[in-house]
Amino acid sequence: MKASEIKRGNVVEHDGKVYQIREIERSSPQGRGGNVTFRFVMYSIPGGTKLDISLRADDDLKETEVTRRAVAFSYKDGDAFVFMDNEDYTQYTLDADVVGDAAGYIVDGIEGCFVQIIDDAPIAVQVPQTVVLEIVDTAPELKGASATKRTKPAKLSTGIEVQVPEYITNGEKVYVNTTTGEFSGRA
């Protein structure tokens, strides 16, 4: 697959290792005859080691076949997360380092998760774009707080922290965007 065709989230092979593309930066040359280059920030699967490479638009990267299975979160086993396949009930155990930042969004009852599998081994989990989490610790509502855009930090049930509007209180459930890590409304 040409470098110019690669998209965020693609899984590719490079120097005998498997990586997932996280960021792509395209740079166009100034002047005539220059080549368009693409800078890829990718993380090894498994392990999550960061690699930063630049390729010309027509350089090749080998895309790896990844199977996506719809799963439900079952439970935590120490630091590992256990998911169950929605169709055939296969259990997939992913270590905390494989789950990475997604761990802050995984709660009982979460729906819309997928496990990515290469050669029958789970290599990553995808969480839905938006999840509902409970506020467990935030400053009390300030007297006279209005619907202005002022925010305050709030700790969520999974341990992550997001900025929320002043009027949000402890115990409320809120939508959080898993791509940006930002508050996106009351649940």
For each residue, the residues with C-beta under 8 A, 3 or more apart:
1: 5 6 10 12 60 61 62 63
2: 5 6 57 58 59 60 61
3: 6 38 40 55 56 57 58 59 60 61
4: 36 38 57 58
5: 1 2
6: 1 2 3 10 12 21 24 38 40 61 63
7: 10 21 24
8: 21 22 23 24
9: 20 21
10: 1 6 7 20 21 63
11: 18 19 20 21 45 63 64 66 116 118 123
12: 1 6 18 19 20 21 42 61 62 63 64
13: 16 17 18 19 61 62 63 64
14: 17 19 42 51 53 61 62
15:
16: 13
17: 13 14 44
18: 11 12 13 44 45 64 118 123
19: 11 12 13 14 42 43 44 45 51
20: 9 10 11 12 42 43 45 124
21: 6 7 8 9 10 11 12 24 40 41 42
22: 8 41 42 43
23: 8 40 41
24: 6 7 8 21 38 39 40 41
25: 38 39 41
26: 36 37 38
27: 36 37 38 39
28: 34 36
29: 33 34 35 36 37
30: 34
31: 34
32:
33: 29
34: 28 29 30 31
35: 29 56 57
36: 4 26 27 28 29 56 57
37: 26 27 29 54 55 56 57
38: 3 4 6 24 25 26 27 54 55 56 57
39: 24 25 27 52 53 54
40: 3 6 21 23 24 51 52 53 54 55
41: 21 22 23 24 25 50 51 52
42: 12 14 19 20 21 22 50 51 52 53
43: 19 20 22 47 48 49 50 51
44: 17 18 19 47 48 49 51
45: 11 18 19 20 48 98 118 123 124
46: 95 97 98 123
47: 43 44 97
48: 43 44 45 97 98 100
49: 43 44
50: 41 42 43
51: 14 19 40 41 42 43 44
52: 39 40 41 42
53: 14 39 40 42
54: 37 38 39 40
55: 3 37 38 40 59 61
56: 3 35 36 37 38 59
57: 2 3 4 35 36 37 38
58: 2 3 4
59: 2 3 55 56
60: 1 2 3
61: 1 2 3 6 12 13 14 55
62: 1 12 13 14
63: 1 6 10 11 12 13
64: 11 12 13 18 118
65: 118
66: 11 116 117 118 123
67: 116 117 118
68: 114 115 116 117 126
69: 85 86 87 90 92 114 115 117
70: 85 86 87 113 114
71: 83 84 85 86 92 113 114 115 125
72: 83 84 86 110 111 113
73: 81 82 83 106 107 108 109 110 113
74: 82 83 84 91
75: 82
76: 79 80 81 82
77: 80 81 82 93
78:
79: 76 95 96
80: 76 77 93 94 95 96
81: 73 76 77 93 94 96 99 103 106 125
82: 73 74 75 76 77 91 92 93 94
83: 71 72 73 74 91 92 93 94 113 115 122 125
84: 71 72 74 89 90 91 92
85: 69 70 71 88 89 90 91 92 115
86: 69 70 71 72
87: 69 70
88: 85
89: 84 85
90: 69 84 85
91: 74 82 83 84 85
92: 69 71 82 83 84 85 115 117 122
93: 77 80 81 82 83 122
94: 80 81 82 83 98 99 115 122 124 125
95: 46 79 80 98 99
96: 79 80 81 99 100 103
97: 46 47 48 100
98: 45 46 48 94 95 122 123 124 125
99: 81 94 95 96 102 103 106 125
100: 48 96 97 103
101: 104
102: 99 105 106 125 126 127 178
103: 81 96 99 100 106 158
104: 101 156 158 159 160 181
105: 102 110 127 131 133 158 160 176 178
106: 73 81 99 102 103 110 113 125 127 158
107: 73 110 131 132 133 157 158
108: 73
109: 73
110: 72 73 105 106 107 113 127 128 131
111: 72 128
112: 127 128
113: 70 71 72 73 83 106 110 125 126 127 128
114: 68 69 70 71 125 126
115: 68 69 71 83 85 92 94 122 124 125 126
116: 11 66 67 68 122 123 124 125 126
117: 66 67 68 69 92 120 121 122 123
118: 11 18 45 64 65 66 67 121 123
119:
120: 117
121: 117 118
122: 83 92 93 94 98 115 116 117 125
123: 11 18 45 46 66 98 116 117 118
124: 20 45 94 98 115 116
125: 71 81 83 94 98 99 102 106 113 114 115 116 122
126: 68 102 113 114 115 116
127: 102 105 106 110 112 113 131 178
128: 110 111 112 113 131 178
129: 177 178 179
130: 175 176 177 178 184
131: 105 107 110 127 128 175 176 178
132: 107 173 174 175 176 187
133: 105 107 156 157 158 160 173 174 176
134: 156 157 171 172 173 174
135: 138 154 155 156 157 164 168 169 170 171 172 173 174
136: 155 156 157 170
137: 154 155 170
138: 135 152 153 154 155 164 168 169 170
139: 142 152 153
140: 169
141: 145 166 167 169
142: 139 145 166
143:
144:
145: 141 142 148 150 166 167
146:
147: 165 167
148: 145 166
149: 165
150: 145 165 166
151: 163 164 165 166 183
152: 138 139 163 164 165 166 168
153: 138 139 161 162 163 164
154: 135 137 138 161 162 163 164 168 174 183
155: 135 136 137 138 159 160 161
156: 104 133 134 135 136 159 160 161 162 174 176
157: 107 133 134 135 136
158: 103 104 105 106 107 133
159: 104 155 156
160: 104 105 133 155 156 181
161: 153 154 155 156
162: 153 154 156 174 176 181 182 183
163: 151 152 153 154 182 183
164: 135 138 151 152 153 154 168 174 183
165: 147 149 150 151 152 168 183
166: 141 142 145 148 150 151 152
167: 141 145 147
168: 135 138 152 154 164 165 172 174 183 186
169: 135 138 140 141 172
170: 135 136 137 138
171: 134 135
172: 134 135 168 169 186 187
173: 132 133 134 135 186 187
174: 132 133 134 135 154 156 162 164 168 183 184 185 186 187
175: 130 131 132 183 184 185 186 187
176: 105 130 131 132 133 156 162 181 182 183 184
177: 129 130 180 181 182 183 184
178: 102 105 127 128 129 130 131 181
179: 129
180: 177
181: 104 160 162 176 177 178
182: 162 163 176 177
183: 151 154 162 163 164 165 168 174 175 176 177
184: 130 174 175 176 177
185: 174 175
186: 168 172 173 174 175
187: 132 172 173 174 175
